[in-house]
Amino acid sequence: MSEQIETLNETLLADYLEQQVPGFKGPLTATKFSGGQSNPTFKIEAASGTYVLRRQPPGKLLKSAHAVDREYRVIKALADSEVPVAQVYHLCEDPSVIGSMFYLMEFCDGRIFWDAALPEVDTATRSAMYDEMNRVLAALHSVDIDAVGLSDYGKPGNYFERQLGRWSAQYRASELERIEAMEQLMGWLEQNMPADDGRVALSHGDFRLDNLMFHPTEPRVIAVLDWELSTLGHPFADLAYQCMQLRMPGKIGNMSGLMGVDLKALGIPSEQEYIARYCQRMGIEKIDNWAFYLAFSFFRLAAIVQGVAKRAADGNASNREAAKVGAFVGPLAELALGVIQQEGGR
């Protein structure tokens, strides 16, 4: 199964893309990008240029997981918005071509940063990059979902209630052992669900530094990547998910945290400063129920991590390191319980 994930039939793929994508010309070579553990992603170098292909992993998948067709739809819808995205060229829903559904998009030449402390840049650039992330997040949450044709991109009703149900079910489907901290966290979230405040926005679902591609030399985002978890949801879910990194230790799986780091010295805004700037951009005064949003973010990440571990156990995860990440489920749940205690359950 791993070989199926790592390689593509380049001749067959080139023939198909020549027929489907105007201007595409083979032959091509496909090289899998390292990093990421969900939808395998390949650099396609063809006679007509360089592209990126994202596919569903082959094998049996959890219901609603790895929906590359949804990724394609949302990226295409945002083409003329204030949200920077790559250009998409084609969606192939026929699994017979390469073994699973995939789409082809533009190759954006930019920088991806994996360490949230951004050691590669100076303090002024670091501050500018964090402010740019904040700007892009506010732009995303300001998209007119009706105008871009995404009014049916998510289900109506309380987003957090729906998401808690979804991720609880996926966690149970992926569960390899009972983790007491997760049991406590799921119970608290169920009992402390805020009332639906009616806010609905396009939600990325995995908005963080390493899913943003920056310009080669400027502190400017040129493409928001990895839309697999996007939906119509509550904007504060994305905000809390990004702020979660400020409360995480240096390394959990492929996610970099800033716990214990001197943010001011690095030019990185505090959680309060980041939230205040976001609120200013969105025209709101403050955010209630912050402890819930943060705790939910930790829970959802833990559920995602558990899914990666389960796929590794079943032999069809796309990253060889996937088997190791299951060890982080408990610590993530513990961090969420710590947030609840620290914030007084607010």
N, C-alpha and C positions, 0 to 999 in steps of 0.2 A: 504493500500500500504506500510506503514512504516514497518509492521510486515514482509512482503515479503522481504524487504531489510535487516532487522536485523537477520533473521533466515534462516536456510537451512534444507532441509530434509536429515538428517545425514545418515539414513539407506540407502536410495536410492543412495546418493552420494558415500558412502563407497562401495556399490556393483559395481557402475560404475567404480570407480577408481581402484578397484581390477582387473577389466577386462582390463583396458586401460594402467595402469602404472606398469611396471615391478617392483616387489618387494613391491608394496603397499599392506598393510594389515589393514583391519578394525578390530573392530569398530572404529569410530572416533567421536570427538566432534569438533564443529565449533564455534569459538568465534569472533565476529566482533571487529576489531580494532577501537578504538575511534580516532577522528581526520580525516581530509580529507573529501572532500565533493563531490567527483566525482564518481569514481568506488569503490563500497563497497569492503573492503578487510578483509579477515578472517584468523585467525590462526587455522590451522587444526592439531589437536593432534590425531594421529592414533597409532595403535599397532606397525606399522613399523617406526614411527618417527614423527617429527614435520614438517609441510609444511605451505605454504601461498597460499591462493586462492584469486584471484581477478576476479570480475564479472562485467558485465554491470548491471546498475540498471534496474529493471523491469519498464515497462511503456513506454509511447511514448517518443522517444528521438529525439533531433535535428539531422539532417543529418550529418554524419561524426563524431559525438560526441561519446565518450566512446568506442573507437575502441580497445578493449582488444586484438583482434587478431593482430593488429599492434604492440602493446606492446610486445606480445609474440614473434613475428617475430624478432624485433630489439634486444631483450635481447638474444635470441638464436644466432643471427648473431654475437654478441659481445663476445661470450663465450671464444674465444682464443685471444682476443685483449688486449690492455693495459688499457682498460676501465673496472673497476671492476663491475661485475654484478652477480646477483644470477643465479643459474642453473635453467632452466625451464624443466618441465617434460611432460606436456600435455596441449594441447588446445582443448577445447570442444566447437564446433560451433553449437551443437544441443541444442536449448533452452528448450527442453522438460525435460532435466535432472534436472536442478534446477530453471528453469524459465527464464534464459538468458545465453548468451555465457560467458565462464569463462576459466581461465587457472590456472594450479597448478605449483608452483615453490618451490625451496628450502627456508627453513626458515634460515635466516642469523642471528646469535646471535651477536649483536653489539649494538652500542649506536646511538640514534637519538637525535639531539639537536634542540630545537624549538626557542631558544632565540639567535639572531644573535650576541649578546654581549658575549655569551659563559661564563656566570658567574660560571659555574661548574668547569672550568679548570684554571690553572695559566697562566700568561702572555706568557711564552715561548711556552707552549702547544697551546695557542690561535693563536700565530703567525704561528706555524707549521701547524695548522689545516687550516688556511686561505691559506697558501702556497700550501697545499695538494689539496684544492678545485681548486686552480688555475692550478695545475699540471693535475688534472683529466679533467678539462675543455679543456685544450690544447690537452690532449691525445684523447679526444672525437673528437675534430675538426681535428685531424691528422689521423683519421681512413681512410684507403683506402676503400672507399665505394664499388668499383668494386670487390675488393678482398674478401670482406665479404658478397657479394651477395645482396647489398642494392642499386644498381645503379638505380632501379626503385621505390625507397621508397618515392620519392617526385616528383613533377611536374617540368618541365624545365621553364626557364624564370625568371623574376625579383621576387625574393622571397618576398620582402617587398610589392610589388604591389599586389602579390597574397594573402599574409597574411592580408593586409589591407582590401582587398575585402572580404576575408573570415570572418574576425572578425567583420567587419562593418555589414555584412549580419546577422551574429549570434547575434550581439548586437541588430539589428532591430527586429529580431525574438523573442528576450527576453525582449524587452523594455517594461517597465511598466508605465513610465512617461517620458516626455521630460526633459533632463538635459542639460542646456545651455552650461556648460563647455565641455561636450562631443561633442556637435555640433561644437564648436569652434575648439577643438582638432582634430576632424576628418577632418575638412576643412583644417587646417594647414598641417596635414600629407599628404593629397592628393596633396597640392600645393608645398610641399617641398620634394617630393620623390627623393632620390639620384639616379643617373644613375646606372644601374646594372654594378657592377665591376667584375662580373664573378666568384666571390668566392662562392663555394658550399661545404658544409660540412654536416656531420650528426649533426643535431641540436636537443638537448634534449627538449627544449620548456618550461621547468619549473625547470631550474637548479638553485637550492638554497640550503641553509644549511640543511633544514629539509627533503630534498629529497636525502640526502646522509647518508649512514649508516657507522659509524666509527667503527674500531676495538675496542673491549672491554677495552683495556688499552692503545693502541697506537694512535697517531694522524694520522691514516692512514684510507683511505676510503676502505671499503670492498665490498660495493655495491651501485651503483647509482640506485635510486628507481623512480617509477612513470614515465613511458615513454609514457604516453597517448598522449602527444602533440608533440612527436618527429616526425621529417620529414627530408628530405634533404632541407637545408636552408642556411641562411647566418650566419656564425659563430659569427658575432658581435651582433646578436640578443640575443644569450645566455649570452654573456659577459655583455651587457647592462642590461639585465634582472637581473643578479646577482648584478651588481653595483647599480641598482635601490634601493636595500635595504639600501644602505648608505644614501640615500636621503629621506627615508620614516620615518614617526614618529614611536614611539615605537610599536604600535600595530594597524594593519589594518586587520581585520578578523583573519585568522590564520597565517598571515605573520608578522614577526618581523622586525622592522626597526632600524636604527642607527642614525637617525637625532639628532644632538645636543650632541652626545656622544663623549667623548675625546678618539678618536681612538688610538692615540699614547700611551696614558697611558695604554690602554688595550692590546697593541701589535697587533692591527688590522691595516692592510695597508689602506692608503687613496685610494680614487678612482684612482688618478694619479699613485700611486705606484702599485696598482693591475693591471691596464691596462699595465703599463710598463713591469711588470713581464710576463704577458700574451704575449705581443708582442715579448719579448725576446725568450720565449719558441716557439713561432710560426714563428720566423725569419722574423718579419715585423718591420718597423720603427715606424709608427704611425697610428692613426685611424682618418680619416676625417668624417665629418657629425655626430659627436658624439651626438649632441643635438637631431637629428632625431631618432637615435637608442634608446636613453633614453626615449624620448617622446612616441615613438611607444611601448616600453615596458610597460609604464604606461597605455597607451590606451588598449593594449591587456589584461593586468591584469584586467582593469575595465570591459572589455567586458566579460571576464571569470566570474568575480564576478556577473555581471548582469545575466548571464546564471544560476548561482547557485541560485540567488534570484528568478528567474522565475520558476525553478524546485520546489523550496520551495512553491511558490504560487500555483503551479499545484499539489502539494502534493506528489512529488516523488524524493525529494532530500535525500541523504543518511546521512546527519548530521542534528541533531535537531537544531543546531545553524544557519543553512543555511539561514533562513528567515531574520536574522539580518544583513547579509553581504551586502545586497542591498544598505544599507545606505553609503557604502564606494565608490560607483561608482563615485559620484560627487567629493569627496575629491581627489580621484586618478587622475581624469581629471584635477583638479585644480593644483595638484603637477606637472603634465606634462606641463601645461601652464607656471608654474613658472620656470621649467627647460628651456623652450624655451626662456623666457625673460632673464633669468640669463646668458644663454650661447650665447645670441645674435642671436639665430636662426641658429647657425653654424651647 
